[in-house]
Amino acid sequence: MSSRQAKACIVGAFEHPTRKAPDKTVAQLHAECAAGALADAGLSKSDIDGYFCSGDAPGMGPTSMIDYLNLTVRHTESTDLGGTSYISLVGHARDAIAAGRCHVALITLAGRPRSEGSSGTAPRTRAGTPEAPWEGPYGITTVNGYGMVANRHMHEFGTTSQQLAWIKVAASHHAQHNPHAMLREVVTVRDVLDSPVISDPLHRLDCCVVSDGGGALIVARPEIARGLKRPTLEWKYLLFNWNDRRWMIERAIEMAKEAGVDAISFWPTNNPFYGWSFRYRLGMLNDIGIANWKGREVDLRAVKDPPLNFVPPQPSPVPA
């Protein structure tokens, strides 16, 4: 990991509050999300000189939406990678800004699958696509398609239904912080496993709801972000596997300091996915100065050498 400066910052974000929009077009949802993100950033439409979207944008991709939004841009891009499109677009916007192709990028997404009657059980094979001759005859749908994906993951990596259930458990906890979430009830792994099987090995609670809505992000040059007079957070992370040995913890702290990170927070795994912190479970972390260090934060600005002084951060809800 290097200590390079941030090439771009997310300065505005917006999630559309609607979950059903029978009276709105997809383009209108895109526009309302864009307006919300601009308001959050404290910028105007004239500040935007880059636009990014995916296959959900109506018309001829970004060309139609740029015209609809009345934008004047120097750079545009449309990338369609399914559900991961917008994570990719954030990276592409960052790269475009770093290359000087634009200074302030707008990324929008929106859809009306709920109002349009979309269903996870409707055939999804599109005529003319390379996979159509192989999938079409078998009636591929969202549900049975992901069922096969889950089965393949289990075959290759030994994943279990219990491990997959933790995804829903985590999502139910996240929903407690979103007043617009459709499913607000906190669930347990047992709740997920006890729900009916929809497409083996997926249970009903493994499946997501169908909803309308959208969102938008504004990504800008660091100088512009600093000029907005808002707190700026540069997020860098270190990912370790089985990182509960003293030398691993100390190496993580060293790498974080090398990267210019102000603080590092340790969160040992507390669910049976790919790892357990055996020292955390057995209370065997006294050798670094504290018996229970889950969620404890090391302030790298206050001390020089490990073992470091641990300061508790704000508590966060974590599934038991």
matplotlib code that plots the C-alpha trace (Angstrom):
import matplotlib.pyplot as plt

x = [0.0, 1.3, 0.9, -0.3, -2.7, -6.3, -7.1, -10.7, -13.3, -17.0, -18.5, -22.2, -24.6, -28.4, -30.7, -34.2, -36.8, -39.4, -39.7, -42.6, -42.9, -45.8, -46.1, -42.4, -40.3, -36.8, -35.3, -37.1, -35.8, -32.3, -32.8, -34.2, -31.3, -28.9, -30.6, -30.4, -26.7, -25.9, -27.8, -25.9, -22.6, -23.5, -22.8, -24.8, -25.5, -23.0, -20.2, -20.7, -18.3, -18.3, -21.3, -21.4, -24.2, -25.0, -27.5, -30.4, -30.2, -32.9, -32.2, -28.8, -26.9, -25.2, -26.0, -29.7, -29.3, -26.9, -29.4, -32.3, -30.3, -29.2, -25.5, -22.4, -19.7, -16.1, -16.2, -18.8, -18.9, -21.4, -20.3, -22.7, -21.5, -24.8, -25.1, -21.4, -21.6, -21.7, -18.8, -16.8, -18.1, -16.8, -13.4, -13.7, -14.7, -11.8, -9.4, -11.0, -10.5, -6.9, -6.3, -7.7, -10.6, -13.1, -13.2, -16.6, -18.3, -22.0, -23.0, -26.7, -28.7, -32.5, -35.1, -38.8, -38.9, -41.6, -43.9, -43.2, -44.2, -40.7, -40.3, -37.5, -39.3, -39.8, -37.5, -34.5, -32.8, -32.6, -32.8, -29.5, -27.2, -24.4, -25.9, -29.4, -29.0, -27.7, -29.9, -33.1, -34.3, -34.1, -36.1, -33.4, -34.8, -33.2, -34.1, -33.0, -30.0, -28.7, -29.5, -27.1, -24.5, -24.9, -24.6, -21.4, -19.9, -20.7, -19.1, -15.9, -15.4, -17.4, -19.8, -22.8, -26.3, -25.6, -22.8, -25.0, -27.7, -25.4, -25.7, -29.4, -28.7, -26.3, -28.7, -31.5, -29.2, -28.3, -32.0, -32.3, -30.5, -32.6, -36.2, -37.0, -36.0, -38.8, -37.9, -37.0, -37.3, -34.1, -33.6, -31.3, -29.5, -32.2, -34.9, -33.3, -32.7, -36.3, -37.8, -39.1, -36.6, -37.3, -34.5, -32.1, -30.1, -31.6, -34.4, -37.0, -35.1, -32.0, -33.8, -34.0, -37.2, -38.2, -38.4, -38.2, -35.8, -32.3, -29.3, -26.5, -22.9, -20.8, -17.1, -14.7, -11.1, -9.6, -9.1, -12.7, -13.7, -11.6, -13.2, -16.7, -15.7, -17.1, -15.3, -13.2, -12.5, -9.9, -10.7, -7.9, -8.2, -6.0, -7.6, -6.0, -7.1, -6.5, -5.0, -5.2, -1.5, 0.6, 3.0, 0.1, -1.5, 1.8, 2.4, -1.1, -0.4, 3.0, 1.3, -1.4, 1.1, 3.1, -0.1, -0.7, -3.8, -4.9, -6.5, -7.0, -9.9, -9.7, -12.8, -12.2, -14.8, -17.8, -19.7, -18.8, -17.9, -14.2, -12.5, -12.7, -10.5, -9.5, -7.8, -10.8, -13.1, -10.9, -10.0, -6.3, -5.4, -3.7, -0.3, -1.2, -2.7, -6.4, -8.5, -11.4, -10.4, -13.3, -14.1, -11.4, -9.6, -5.9, -5.1, -1.9, -1.4, -1.1, 1.4, 4.5, 5.2, 2.9, 1.5, -0.7, -3.3, -6.8, -9.7, -13.2, -15.0, -18.8, -20.6, -22.1, -24.8, -23.2, -25.2, -24.6]
y = [0.0, 3.4, 6.8, 8.6, 11.5, 11.0, 11.7, 12.3, 12.6, 11.8, 15.1, 14.5, 11.5, 11.0, 8.0, 8.5, 8.0, 6.3, 2.6, 2.7, 5.3, 4.6, 8.3, 8.9, 7.9, 6.4, 9.5, 11.6, 9.4, 9.9, 13.7, 13.8, 11.8, 14.1, 17.1, 15.6, 14.7, 18.3, 19.8, 17.5, 18.6, 22.3, 22.4, 23.4, 21.7, 24.0, 22.6, 19.1, 18.4, 14.6, 12.2, 8.4, 5.9, 2.3, 0.2, 1.4, 4.9, 5.2, 6.0, 5.9, 5.7, 8.9, 10.8, 10.8, 11.5, 14.4, 16.0, 15.3, 16.7, 19.7, 19.1, 20.4, 17.9, 17.2, 13.4, 10.7, 7.0, 4.1, 0.8, -2.1, -4.8, -5.6, -4.9, -4.0, -1.2, 1.7, 0.6, 0.4, 3.8, 5.4, 4.1, 5.2, 8.7, 8.8, 7.8, 10.4, 13.1, 12.1, 12.2, 15.7, 14.6, 16.2, 17.9, 17.1, 13.9, 13.0, 9.3, 8.4, 5.2, 4.6, 2.1, 1.2, -2.6, -2.6, -0.3, -2.2, -5.5, -7.1, -10.4, -12.6, -15.5, -13.9, -15.2, -13.0, -14.4, -11.7, -12.9, -12.4, -12.5, -15.1, -17.0, -17.2, -20.6, -22.2, -20.6, -19.8, -23.4, -23.9, -20.8, -19.0, -16.4, -14.2, -16.7, -20.0, -18.3, -17.1, -20.5, -22.0, -19.4, -20.1, -23.9, -23.3, -21.2, -24.0, -26.5, -24.5, -22.9, -25.0, -22.2, -23.1, -21.8, -20.5, -18.4, -17.0, -16.2, -13.7, -11.4, -11.0, -10.6, -7.8, -6.2, -6.2, -4.4, -1.8, -1.2, 0.1, 3.2, 3.8, 5.1, 4.3, 0.6, -1.7, -4.5, -3.0, -6.1, -7.5, -11.2, -13.9, -16.7, -19.1, -16.9, -17.0, -20.8, -21.4, -19.4, -21.4, -22.6, -20.6, -22.0, -24.4, -23.4, -20.0, -19.3, -16.6, -14.3, -14.7, -13.0, -9.2, -7.3, -5.7, -1.9, 1.4, 4.1, 5.3, 7.2, 9.5, 10.4, 13.5, 12.8, 15.8, 16.8, 17.1, 20.8, 21.3, 19.1, 21.2, 24.3, 23.1, 23.7, 20.3, 17.5, 15.4, 11.8, 9.9, 6.2, 3.7, 0.2, -2.8, -6.3, -9.2, -12.8, -14.5, -11.3, -12.0, -12.8, -10.1, -9.7, -9.4, -6.7, -4.8, -5.1, -3.8, -0.8, -0.2, -0.3, 2.0, 4.6, 4.2, 5.0, 8.1, 6.8, 8.7, 5.7, 2.0, 0.0, -3.8, -5.9, -9.6, -11.7, -12.6, -14.8, -18.2, -17.1, -17.5, -16.9, -16.6, -14.6, -17.4, -14.9, -12.7, -15.7, -16.9, -13.5, -14.1, -10.6, -9.4, -9.5, -6.3, -4.6, -5.4, -8.5, -7.4, -5.3, -5.7, -2.4, -0.6, 2.1, 2.9, 6.6, 6.6, 10.4, 10.1, 7.3, 6.0, 2.4, -0.6, -1.8, 1.2, 3.0, 1.8, 4.3, 3.0, 4.4, 5.1, 1.8, 0.1, -2.6, -5.9, -9.2, -11.5]
z = [0.0, -0.9, 0.7, -2.4, -2.1, -3.0, -6.6, -6.1, -3.3, -3.1, -2.2, -2.6, -2.3, -2.6, -2.3, -3.7, -1.0, -3.1, -3.3, -5.8, -8.5, -10.9, -11.7, -12.6, -15.6, -15.2, -16.6, -14.1, -11.3, -12.6, -12.7, -9.1, -7.8, -9.6, -8.0, -4.6, -4.9, -6.1, -3.2, -0.8, -2.3, -2.4, -6.1, -9.1, -12.4, -14.2, -12.1, -13.6, -16.5, -16.4, -16.5, -15.8, -16.0, -16.8, -18.7, -16.6, -18.2, -20.8, -24.4, -25.9, -22.6, -21.4, -24.6, -24.0, -20.3, -20.8, -23.1, -20.7, -17.7, -19.8, -18.9, -20.6, -20.1, -21.3, -20.5, -20.3, -19.9, -19.7, -18.2, -17.7, -15.3, -13.7, -10.0, -9.7, -12.4, -10.0, -7.9, -11.1, -12.2, -9.0, -9.9, -13.5, -12.4, -10.1, -12.9, -15.3, -12.7, -12.1, -15.8, -16.2, -18.4, -15.9, -12.6, -11.1, -12.1, -11.7, -11.4, -11.5, -11.4, -11.3, -12.1, -11.9, -11.7, -9.1, -11.0, -14.2, -12.7, -12.8, -10.9, -9.9, -11.5, -15.0, -17.8, -18.3, -21.4, -24.1, -27.7, -29.6, -26.6, -26.6, -23.7, -25.1, -26.9, -23.8, -21.1, -23.0, -23.4, -19.6, -18.6, -16.8, -14.3, -11.6, -8.8, -10.3, -12.0, -8.6, -7.1, -9.6, -8.8, -5.0, -5.7, -7.7, -5.0, -2.4, -4.7, -5.3, -1.9, 0.6, 1.4, 3.5, 3.7, 7.2, 5.8, 3.1, 5.6, 7.3, 4.3, 5.0, 8.8, 8.1, 5.7, 8.3, 10.7, 8.1, 7.5, 11.0, 9.8, 6.7, 7.2, 3.6, 3.8, 2.8, 5.3, 8.7, 10.8, 12.2, 11.5, 12.6, 10.8, 12.1, 10.6, 7.2, 7.3, 8.5, 5.6, 2.7, 0.0, -3.2, -5.4, -3.8, -1.9, -1.6, 1.0, 0.8, 3.1, 0.9, -1.9, -2.2, -2.7, -6.0, -5.6, -7.5, -6.8, -7.5, -6.3, -7.3, -6.3, -7.0, -7.3, -7.5, -7.5, -3.9, -4.3, -5.1, -2.2, 0.2, -1.2, -0.2, 3.5, 4.6, 6.5, 4.1, 4.9, 2.9, 3.3, 3.1, 4.3, 5.0, 4.7, 6.5, 6.8, 10.2, 11.5, 15.2, 15.8, 17.4, 14.5, 12.0, 14.2, 14.5, 10.7, 10.0, 12.2, 10.5, 7.0, 8.1, 9.4, 6.1, 4.2, 6.2, 7.9, 11.1, 12.8, 12.4, 13.7, 14.3, 13.8, 14.2, 12.5, 14.7, 12.3, 10.8, 7.2, 6.4, 9.7, 13.4, 15.7, 18.1, 20.4, 20.5, 21.3, 24.1, 25.5, 24.8, 23.6, 26.8, 25.1, 23.3, 26.3, 26.2, 26.6, 24.4, 21.4, 19.1, 17.5, 19.4, 17.5, 17.5, 17.1, 15.0, 15.6, 19.4, 19.8, 17.9, 18.7, 19.3, 21.5, 21.2, 23.3, 22.3, 22.3, 21.9, 18.8, 18.6, 19.0, 15.9, 15.8, 14.9, 14.5, 17.5]

ax = plt.figure().add_subplot(projection="3d")
ax.plot(x, y, z, "-o")
ax.set_aspect("equal")
plt.show()
